[in-house]
Amino acid sequence: MPQIKSQILEGSHAIALTVKNIAPDVISAYPITPQTHIVEDLAKFKADGQAGYEFLRAESEFAAASIVLGASAAGSRVYTATSSQGLLLMTEVVYNIAGMRLPVVMTCANRAVSAPINIWNDQQDVHAVSHAGWILLFAENSQEAVDQHILAYKLAEQLRLPVMVNVDGFTMTHTYEPVIIPEAAAIKKYLPAFKPRAGEFLDPTDPVTLGAFAGPASYMEIREELHKDLRNSLETIEKEYQKFNKIFNQKGDPQLEDQRSKIDNGLFEYYGPKKPKTILVAMGSVIGTIKEAADKINGSSRFNLLKGGVGVLKIKVFRPLPSSAIIPILKRAKYIAVIDKAIGLGHLGPLASDLKAAAQGKIKAKIGSFVVGLGGRDITEEMIIKIIREAGKVGDEARFVGK
């Protein structure tokens, strides 16, 4: 496959170009900041005759989600996008999509939720629906977002599970980065046209029921099946990630090639010392700042308290959480600092809470919950270094950093 040159593109435009090349049958959305540029671009592609999909501008996010639910149930490849309050308005339909096992793909341009009103980035919106039954992917940068959207359709259609790709609002949607957009022909080789199997979509010639009434005698088993299929999707995610990289010849970040240890399997990425003293765990665009801070510390003799260095564990798949795969990584460290751009009010950061539960009785390292960047608050390298210094001092409460 010939090498395609990278372009300097706005993150939203890169996502829209990728979705256009994937060629869904139906797109429906309602504009909400900071998701708006994605759906504006998709609407313009349709208006300019560059795309053949049906584009339906809905009167609300609830309606948009309902439209793609219906189109998917009828056997179409579909797409939607939203943010923040829009995702919360979709909640009922988000649960229905998963329960009906529909292969819907959605972009969530993560944004703070009200009240008070805030349009800037954090990840509290997606955590509000994290138990709905969707595969939840988190992208660090625009290239990863592009790749994850292609992968999302392959996973959704193969597993009959909906997939949400999370990109940090403004931080990624409105900034410009070098990115390679795979051409439509190349995508089609990896992701052929969607052909739903008989009995899995609404067809007047072969009637089926989707989302039927379930009483106490059957509801629990149906939910258990969804739970198990979601857990079992980890193996498929890892395999498809490897296939994707072979087909599209994606290369790792050259800045990471000199690291002493590097793992990237589609579920998570780890780099840093083989036996770090501290491991920082996070999701999304904040990983870039964390990497820079860790690199400075690993190369600095001033931080004598950090002998052994700092490792960085980036979680790419939050649901289902690849717990058993990351426990061996976490076992290497004495201290673990989980950095969330969200808070489970009255408890901990959501990722920290999950990791504490997964690690209970399996690792000795102390796991600290650190909350940063709520409502778009800047996250600096100095703040990350402060977290590293305090990783061994944190108690059982979430610690807000950056106030």
FIMAR-520431 format. One record per residue (C-alpha): chain; x, y, z; residue in three letters. Coordinates in steps of 0.05 Angstrom, whole numbers, plus 5000, padded with zeros to 4 digits. Each point is the difference from the previous one (the first is absolute). Example, Ala and Ser with C-alpha at 12.3 -4.5 7.8 and 13.67 -1.06 7.14 Angstrom:
% FIMAR-520431
+----+------+------+------+-----+
| ch |   c1 |   c2 |   c3 |  aa |
+----+------+------+------+-----+
|  A | 5246 | 4910 | 5156 | ALA |
|  A | 5027 | 5069 | 4987 | SER |
+----+------+------+------+-----+
***
This chain:
% FIMAR-520431
+----+------+------+------+-----+
| ch |   c1 |   c2 |   c3 |  aa |
+----+------+------+------+-----+
|  A | 5000 | 5000 | 5000 | MET |
|  A | 5030 | 5068 | 4980 | PRO |
|  A | 5018 | 5045 | 5058 | GLN |
|  A | 4951 | 5057 | 5009 | ILE |
|  A | 5029 | 5066 | 5022 | LYS |
|  A | 4977 | 5031 | 5064 | SER |
|  A | 4959 | 5065 | 5000 | GLN |
|  A | 4993 | 5055 | 5052 | ILE |
|  A | 4926 | 4995 | 5017 | LEU |
|  A | 4952 | 5022 | 5054 | GLU |
|  A | 4982 | 4939 | 5041 | GLY |
|  A | 4926 | 5006 | 4985 | SER |
|  A | 5014 | 5004 | 4925 | HIS |
|  A | 5045 | 4939 | 5004 | ALA |
|  A | 4944 | 4961 | 5033 | ILE |
|  A | 4948 | 5024 | 4950 | ALA |
|  A | 5045 | 4981 | 4941 | LEU |
|  A | 5010 | 4931 | 5030 | THR |
|  A | 4926 | 4989 | 5010 | VAL |
|  A | 4986 | 5022 | 4929 | LYS |
|  A | 5051 | 4950 | 4974 | ASN |
|  A | 4969 | 4945 | 5043 | ILE |
|  A | 4935 | 5014 | 4962 | ALA |
|  A | 4944 | 4990 | 5050 | PRO |
|  A | 4929 | 4995 | 4972 | ASP |
|  A | 4967 | 5047 | 5050 | VAL |
|  A | 5027 | 5058 | 5042 | ILE |
|  A | 4957 | 5038 | 5049 | SER |
|  A | 5023 | 5051 | 5051 | ALA |
|  A | 4982 | 5063 | 5036 | TYR |
|  A | 5055 | 5053 | 5007 | PRO |
|  A | 5029 | 5012 | 5069 | ILE |
|  A | 5066 | 5032 | 5019 | THR |
|  A | 5055 | 4974 | 4992 | PRO |
|  A | 4974 | 4945 | 4954 | GLN |
|  A | 4970 | 5048 | 4950 | THR |
|  A | 5057 | 5004 | 4950 | HIS |
|  A | 4997 | 4925 | 4988 | ILE |
|  A | 4927 | 4998 | 4979 | VAL |
|  A | 5005 | 5067 | 4963 | GLU |
|  A | 5054 | 4970 | 4957 | ASP |
|  A | 4960 | 4936 | 4988 | LEU |
|  A | 4939 | 5042 | 4981 | ALA |
|  A | 5042 | 5041 | 4951 | LYS |
|  A | 5029 | 4937 | 4968 | PHE |
|  A | 4929 | 4977 | 4986 | LYS |
|  A | 4977 | 5069 | 4976 | ALA |
|  A | 5060 | 5005 | 4953 | ASP |
|  A | 4986 | 4932 | 4969 | GLY |
|  A | 5063 | 4969 | 5030 | GLN |
|  A | 4963 | 4947 | 5040 | ALA |
|  A | 4942 | 4953 | 4988 | GLY |
|  A | 4974 | 4990 | 5070 | TYR |
|  A | 4934 | 5025 | 5025 | GLU |
|  A | 5011 | 5059 | 5047 | PHE |
|  A | 4943 | 5015 | 5048 | LEU |
|  A | 5005 | 5061 | 5044 | ARG |
|  A | 4959 | 4983 | 5061 | ALA |
|  A | 4964 | 5047 | 5047 | GLU |
|  A | 5037 | 4974 | 5061 | SER |
|  A | 5054 | 4951 | 5021 | GLU |
|  A | 4946 | 4952 | 5024 | PHE |
|  A | 4970 | 5002 | 4930 | ALA |
|  A | 5068 | 4991 | 4966 | ALA |
|  A | 5014 | 4938 | 5042 | ALA |
|  A | 4931 | 4973 | 4986 | SER |
|  A | 5009 | 5010 | 4925 | ILE |
|  A | 5066 | 4962 | 4997 | VAL |
|  A | 4969 | 4946 | 5045 | LEU |
|  A | 4944 | 4991 | 4950 | GLY |
|  A | 5045 | 5001 | 4940 | ALA |
|  A | 5048 | 4950 | 5031 | SER |
|  A | 4942 | 4955 | 5019 | ALA |
|  A | 4980 | 5002 | 4926 | ALA |
|  A | 5069 | 4975 | 4980 | GLY |
|  A | 5037 | 5064 | 4984 | SER |
|  A | 5070 | 5022 | 5019 | ARG |
|  A | 4990 | 5063 | 5042 | VAL |
|  A | 5037 | 5056 | 5035 | TYR |
|  A | 4986 | 5055 | 5050 | THR |
|  A | 5039 | 5047 | 5045 | ALA |
|  A | 4986 | 5040 | 5062 | THR |
|  A | 5028 | 5032 | 5063 | SER |
|  A | 4983 | 5013 | 5073 | SER |
|  A | 4927 | 5016 | 5012 | GLN |
|  A | 4984 | 4971 | 4932 | GLY |
|  A | 5027 | 4932 | 5021 | LEU |
|  A | 4960 | 5004 | 5064 | LEU |
|  A | 4937 | 5016 | 4960 | LEU |
|  A | 5015 | 4937 | 4958 | MET |
|  A | 5007 | 4956 | 5062 | THR |
|  A | 4936 | 4960 | 4992 | GLU |
|  A | 5016 | 4986 | 4927 | VAL |
|  A | 5073 | 4984 | 5015 | VAL |
|  A | 4977 | 4944 | 5046 | TYR |
|  A | 4949 | 4976 | 4949 | ASN |
|  A | 5053 | 4997 | 4944 | ILE |
|  A | 5044 | 4955 | 5042 | ALA |
|  A | 4943 | 4958 | 5025 | GLY |
|  A | 4976 | 4989 | 4928 | MET |
|  A | 5071 | 4981 | 4980 | ARG |
|  A | 5003 | 5052 | 4945 | LEU |
|  A | 5068 | 5017 | 4968 | PRO |
|  A | 4995 | 5075 | 5008 | VAL |
|  A | 5063 | 5043 | 5000 | VAL |
|  A | 5001 | 5067 | 5035 | MET |
|  A | 5051 | 5053 | 5013 | THR |
|  A | 4998 | 5035 | 5067 | CYS |
|  A | 5037 | 5066 | 5001 | ALA |
|  A | 5009 | 4998 | 5075 | ASN |
|  A | 4977 | 5062 | 5038 | ARG |
|  A | 4982 | 5019 | 5071 | ALA |
|  A | 4927 | 4992 | 5022 | VAL |
|  A | 4955 | 5051 | 5034 | SER |
|  A | 4988 | 5030 | 5049 | ALA |
|  A | 5035 | 5049 | 5000 | PRO |
|  A | 5000 | 5008 | 4924 | ILE |
|  A | 5068 | 4986 | 4970 | ASN |
|  A | 5018 | 4986 | 4927 | ILE |
|  A | 5073 | 4979 | 5011 | TRP |
|  A | 5030 | 4932 | 5004 | ASN |
|  A | 5000 | 4946 | 5052 | ASP |
|  A | 4974 | 4929 | 4997 | GLN |
|  A | 4941 | 5001 | 5047 | GLN |
|  A | 4949 | 4991 | 4944 | ASP |
|  A | 5022 | 4931 | 4977 | VAL |
|  A | 5007 | 4973 | 5070 | HIS |
|  A | 4926 | 5016 | 5011 | ALA |
|  A | 4983 | 4945 | 4949 | VAL |
|  A | 5060 | 4954 | 5010 | SER |
|  A | 4956 | 4942 | 5024 | HIS |
|  A | 4953 | 5001 | 4939 | ALA |
|  A | 5034 | 4943 | 4964 | GLY |
|  A | 5043 | 5036 | 4948 | TRP |
|  A | 5072 | 4989 | 4983 | ILE |
|  A | 5034 | 5065 | 5021 | LEU |
|  A | 5064 | 5021 | 4965 | LEU |
|  A | 5042 | 5061 | 5019 | PHE |
|  A | 5047 | 5035 | 4951 | ALA |
|  A | 5063 | 5038 | 5020 | GLU |
|  A | 5007 | 5039 | 4935 | ASN |
|  A | 4968 | 5010 | 4932 | SER |
|  A | 5035 | 4942 | 4966 | GLN |
|  A | 4977 | 4953 | 5054 | GLU |
|  A | 4929 | 5027 | 4993 | ALA |
|  A | 5001 | 4987 | 4925 | VAL |
|  A | 5026 | 4929 | 5010 | ASP |
|  A | 4950 | 4986 | 5056 | GLN |
|  A | 4940 | 5020 | 4957 | HIS |
|  A | 5019 | 4950 | 4946 | ILE |
|  A | 5013 | 4947 | 5053 | LEU |
|  A | 4934 | 5018 | 5034 | ALA |
|  A | 4958 | 4980 | 4940 | TYR |
|  A | 5037 | 4934 | 4992 | LYS |
|  A | 4989 | 4984 | 5074 | LEU |
|  A | 4927 | 5022 | 5001 | ALA |
|  A | 4980 | 4961 | 4938 | GLU |
|  A | 5040 | 4938 | 5018 | GLN |
|  A | 4978 | 4997 | 5074 | LEU |
|  A | 4931 | 5033 | 4994 | ARG |
|  A | 5019 | 5048 | 5055 | LEU |
|  A | 4997 | 5077 | 4994 | PRO |
|  A | 5065 | 5038 | 5005 | VAL |
|  A | 5013 | 5071 | 5024 | MET |
|  A | 5065 | 5036 | 4982 | VAL |
|  A | 5017 | 5053 | 5051 | ASN |
|  A | 5041 | 5061 | 4980 | VAL |
|  A | 5013 | 5058 | 5047 | ASP |
|  A | 4959 | 5060 | 4979 | GLY |
|  A | 5038 | 5061 | 4975 | PHE |
|  A | 5067 | 4969 | 5021 | THR |
|  A | 4992 | 4953 | 4941 | MET |
|  A | 4939 | 5021 | 4961 | THR |
|  A | 5022 | 5072 | 4988 | HIS |
|  A | 5076 | 4993 | 4996 | THR |
|  A | 5043 | 4984 | 4939 | TYR |
|  A | 5048 | 4941 | 4997 | GLU |
|  A | 5035 | 4959 | 4946 | PRO |
|  A | 4955 | 4941 | 4983 | VAL |
|  A | 4994 | 4947 | 4946 | ILE |
|  A | 4930 | 4988 | 4973 | ILE |
|  A | 4994 | 4931 | 4968 | PRO |
|  A | 4967 | 5002 | 4933 | GLU |
|  A | 4931 | 4970 | 4990 | ALA |
|  A | 5026 | 4943 | 4957 | ALA |
|  A | 5051 | 4980 | 5053 | ALA |
|  A | 4947 | 5003 | 5055 | ILE |
|  A | 4954 | 4956 | 4958 | LYS |
|  A | 5052 | 4945 | 4997 | LYS |
|  A | 5001 | 4997 | 5076 | TYR |
|  A | 4927 | 5019 | 5010 | LEU |
|  A | 4956 | 4972 | 4945 | PRO |
|  A | 4929 | 5025 | 4988 | ALA |
|  A | 4955 | 4982 | 5058 | PHE |
|  A | 4956 | 4939 | 4988 | LYS |
|  A | 4959 | 4984 | 5062 | PRO |
|  A | 4985 | 4927 | 5011 | ARG |
|  A | 4929 | 4974 | 4991 | ALA |
|  A | 4960 | 5003 | 5064 | GLY |
|  A | 5041 | 5058 | 5028 | GLU |
|  A | 4963 | 5057 | 4968 | PHE |
|  A | 4928 | 5020 | 4984 | LEU |
|  A | 4978 | 4968 | 4935 | ASP |
|  A | 4926 | 4993 | 4980 | PRO |
|  A | 5017 | 4936 | 4962 | THR |
|  A | 5033 | 4970 | 5062 | ASP |
|  A | 4966 | 5031 | 5061 | PRO |
|  A | 5040 | 5005 | 5065 | VAL |
|  A | 4990 | 5037 | 5065 | THR |
|  A | 5055 | 5046 | 5028 | LEU |
|  A | 4997 | 5024 | 5072 | GLY |
|  A | 4941 | 4956 | 5019 | ALA |
|  A | 4966 | 5000 | 5068 | PHE |
|  A | 5039 | 4958 | 5050 | ALA |
|  A | 4973 | 4979 | 5067 | GLY |
|  A | 5038 | 4977 | 5063 | PRO |
|  A | 5008 | 4930 | 4970 | ALA |
|  A | 5043 | 5025 | 4942 | SER |
|  A | 5025 | 5071 | 5011 | TYR |
|  A | 5059 | 4981 | 5044 | MET |
|  A | 5026 | 4949 | 4950 | GLU |
|  A | 4996 | 5050 | 4943 | ILE |
|  A | 5040 | 5051 | 5039 | ARG |
|  A | 5050 | 4947 | 5020 | GLU |
|  A | 5010 | 4982 | 4927 | GLU |
|  A | 5013 | 5073 | 4982 | LEU |
|  A | 5049 | 5005 | 5059 | HIS |
|  A | 5038 | 4938 | 4979 | LYS |
|  A | 5003 | 5020 | 4927 | ASP |
|  A | 5026 | 5068 | 5020 | LEU |
|  A | 5054 | 4969 | 5044 | ARG |
|  A | 5018 | 4950 | 4945 | ASN |
|  A | 5009 | 5056 | 4949 | SER |
|  A | 5069 | 5016 | 5028 | LEU |
|  A | 5030 | 4942 | 4960 | GLU |
|  A | 4968 | 5025 | 4936 | THR |
|  A | 5022 | 5072 | 5012 | ILE |
|  A | 5072 | 4978 | 5008 | GLU |
|  A | 4999 | 4956 | 4938 | LYS |
|  A | 4966 | 5053 | 4957 | GLU |
|  A | 5049 | 5052 | 5024 | TYR |
|  A | 5058 | 4958 | 4975 | GLN |
|  A | 4965 | 4987 | 4933 | LYS |
|  A | 4987 | 5075 | 4993 | PHE |
|  A | 5073 | 5018 | 5011 | ASN |
|  A | 5024 | 4949 | 4949 | LYS |
|  A | 4952 | 5025 | 4947 | ILE |
|  A | 5010 | 5074 | 5010 | PHE |
|  A | 5074 | 4996 | 5018 | ASN |
|  A | 4991 | 5044 | 5061 | GLN |
|  A | 5065 | 5016 | 5036 | LYS |
|  A | 5010 | 5013 | 5073 | GLY |
|  A | 5018 | 5069 | 5026 | ASP |
|  A | 5074 | 5009 | 4982 | PRO |
|  A | 5010 | 5039 | 5065 | GLN |
|  A | 4985 | 4936 | 5038 | LEU |
|  A | 5048 | 4954 | 4963 | GLU |
|  A | 5058 | 5012 | 5048 | ASP |
|  A | 4959 | 4980 | 5061 | GLN |
|  A | 5024 | 4940 | 5039 | ARG |
|  A | 4934 | 4964 | 4999 | SER |
|  A | 4940 | 5010 | 4955 | LYS |
|  A | 4935 | 4962 | 4993 | ILE |
|  A | 4944 | 5020 | 4952 | ASP |
|  A | 4946 | 4947 | 4988 | ASN |
|  A | 4939 | 5041 | 4984 | GLY |
|  A | 4972 | 4994 | 5071 | LEU |
|  A | 5053 | 5042 | 5033 | PHE |
|  A | 5069 | 5029 | 4990 | GLU |
|  A | 5057 | 4998 | 5050 | TYR |
|  A | 5067 | 5031 | 4994 | TYR |
|  A | 5054 | 5017 | 5049 | GLY |
|  A | 5047 | 4961 | 5045 | PRO |
|  A | 4991 | 4925 | 5006 | LYS |
|  A | 4998 | 5007 | 5076 | LYS |
|  A | 4973 | 5070 | 5014 | PRO |
|  A | 4991 | 5028 | 5069 | LYS |
|  A | 4937 | 5036 | 4979 | THR |
|  A | 4950 | 4988 | 4944 | ILE |
|  A | 4952 | 5054 | 4976 | LEU |
|  A | 4935 | 4975 | 4970 | VAL |
|  A | 4953 | 5043 | 4958 | ALA |
|  A | 4957 | 5004 | 4937 | MET |
|  A | 4994 | 5050 | 4943 | GLY |
|  A | 5040 | 5061 | 4980 | SER |
|  A | 5029 | 5012 | 5070 | VAL |
|  A | 5047 | 4942 | 4985 | ILE |
|  A | 5042 | 5047 | 4957 | GLY |
|  A | 5015 | 5045 | 5059 | THR |
|  A | 5011 | 4940 | 5045 | ILE |
|  A | 5051 | 4971 | 4951 | LYS |
|  A | 5038 | 5065 | 4998 | GLU |
|  A | 5002 | 5005 | 5076 | ALA |
|  A | 5022 | 4928 | 5007 | ALA |
|  A | 5055 | 5008 | 4948 | ASP |
|  A | 5027 | 5060 | 5037 | LYS |
|  A | 5001 | 4963 | 5066 | ILE |
|  A | 5030 | 4936 | 4971 | ASN |
|  A | 5056 | 5042 | 4971 | GLY |
|  A | 5012 | 5044 | 5061 | SER |
|  A | 5047 | 4986 | 5058 | SER |
|  A | 4966 | 5054 | 5042 | ARG |
|  A | 4944 | 4953 | 5020 | PHE |
|  A | 5040 | 4952 | 5043 | ASN |
|  A | 4936 | 4976 | 5034 | LEU |
|  A | 4979 | 4970 | 4933 | LEU |
|  A | 5054 | 4947 | 4991 | LYS |
|  A | 4970 | 4949 | 4953 | GLY |
|  A | 4965 | 5053 | 4960 | GLY |
|  A | 4929 | 5012 | 4977 | VAL |
|  A | 4959 | 4957 | 4953 | GLY |
|  A | 4938 | 5023 | 4962 | VAL |
|  A | 4940 | 4954 | 4989 | LEU |
|  A | 4951 | 5026 | 4949 | LYS |
|  A | 4932 | 4966 | 5002 | ILE |
|  A | 4971 | 4998 | 4929 | LYS |
|  A | 4940 | 4955 | 5016 | VAL |
|  A | 4962 | 5021 | 5063 | PHE |
|  A | 4941 | 4954 | 4988 | ARG |
|  A | 5011 | 4943 | 5005 | PRO |
|  A | 5059 | 5017 | 5045 | LEU |
|  A | 5058 | 4953 | 4984 | PRO |
|  A | 5012 | 4986 | 5074 | SER |
|  A | 5037 | 4933 | 4995 | SER |
|  A | 5047 | 5027 | 4947 | ALA |
|  A | 5020 | 5062 | 5038 | ILE |
|  A | 5009 | 4969 | 5069 | ILE |
|  A | 5069 | 4972 | 4981 | PRO |
|  A | 5021 | 5070 | 4979 | ILE |
|  A | 4975 | 5032 | 5064 | LEU |
|  A | 5036 | 4947 | 5042 | LYS |
|  A | 5067 | 5029 | 4977 | ARG |
|  A | 4990 | 5065 | 5039 | ALA |
|  A | 5002 | 5020 | 5073 | LYS |
|  A | 4952 | 5058 | 4989 | TYR |
|  A | 4943 | 5009 | 4950 | ILE |
|  A | 4969 | 5067 | 4986 | ALA |
|  A | 4936 | 4999 | 4960 | VAL |
|  A | 4986 | 5066 | 4966 | ILE |
|  A | 4927 | 5011 | 4983 | ASP |
|  A | 4968 | 5058 | 4962 | LYS |
|  A | 4935 | 4982 | 5036 | ALA |
|  A | 4975 | 4989 | 5070 | ILE |
|  A | 4950 | 4950 | 5027 | GLY |
|  A | 4970 | 5050 | 5047 | LEU |
|  A | 5003 | 4975 | 5071 | GLY |
|  A | 5050 | 4946 | 4982 | HIS |
|  A | 5063 | 4999 | 4956 | LEU |
|  A | 5020 | 5013 | 4928 | GLY |
|  A | 4964 | 4948 | 4958 | PRO |
|  A | 5063 | 4967 | 4972 | LEU |
|  A | 5032 | 5000 | 5069 | ALA |
|  A | 4939 | 4967 | 5029 | SER |
|  A | 5001 | 4945 | 4947 | ASP |
|  A | 5074 | 4987 | 5008 | LEU |
|  A | 4995 | 4996 | 5076 | LYS |
|  A | 4946 | 4948 | 4992 | ALA |
|  A | 5038 | 4961 | 4948 | ALA |
|  A | 5065 | 5001 | 5040 | ALA |
|  A | 4971 | 4981 | 5068 | GLN |
|  A | 5037 | 4940 | 5027 | GLY |
|  A | 5044 | 4996 | 4938 | LYS |
|  A | 5051 | 5056 | 5008 | ILE |
|  A | 5034 | 5033 | 5059 | LYS |
|  A | 5011 | 5068 | 4968 | ALA |
|  A | 4962 | 5058 | 5028 | LYS |
|  A | 4950 | 5029 | 4951 | ILE |
|  A | 4986 | 5074 | 5005 | GLY |
|  A | 4942 | 5037 | 4967 | SER |
|  A | 5018 | 5068 | 4971 | PHE |
|  A | 4949 | 5045 | 4965 | VAL |
|  A | 5023 | 5052 | 4950 | VAL |
|  A | 4974 | 5045 | 4945 | GLY |
|  A | 4926 | 5004 | 5019 | LEU |
|  A | 4963 | 5052 | 4959 | GLY |
|  A | 5060 | 5009 | 4954 | GLY |
|  A | 5050 | 5020 | 5054 | ARG |
|  A | 5070 | 5000 | 4971 | ASP |
|  A | 5042 | 4939 | 5017 | ILE |
|  A | 5075 | 5016 | 5004 | THR |
|  A | 5063 | 4958 | 5005 | GLU |
|  A | 5011 | 5032 | 5068 | GLU |
|  A | 4934 | 4972 | 5024 | MET |
|  A | 5018 | 4930 | 4975 | ILE |
|  A | 5068 | 5004 | 5035 | ILE |
|  A | 4963 | 5020 | 5064 | LYS |
|  A | 4956 | 4938 | 4993 | ILE |
|  A | 5062 | 4957 | 4991 | ILE |
|  A | 5030 | 5028 | 5063 | ARG |
|  A | 4937 | 4989 | 5040 | GLU |
|  A | 4982 | 4932 | 4971 | ALA |
|  A | 5022 | 4964 | 5064 | GLY |
|  A | 4966 | 5049 | 5046 | LYS |
|  A | 4928 | 4999 | 4975 | VAL |
|  A | 4947 | 4967 | 5043 | GLY |
|  A | 4933 | 4970 | 4981 | ASP |
|  A | 4970 | 5066 | 4978 | GLU |
|  A | 5003 | 5030 | 4930 | ALA |
|  A | 5050 | 5057 | 4998 | ARG |
|  A | 4984 | 5060 | 4956 | PHE |
|  A | 5064 | 5028 | 4968 | VAL |
|  A | 5003 | 5068 | 4967 | GLY |
|  A | 4956 | 5042 | 5044 | LYS |
+----+------+------+------+-----+
***
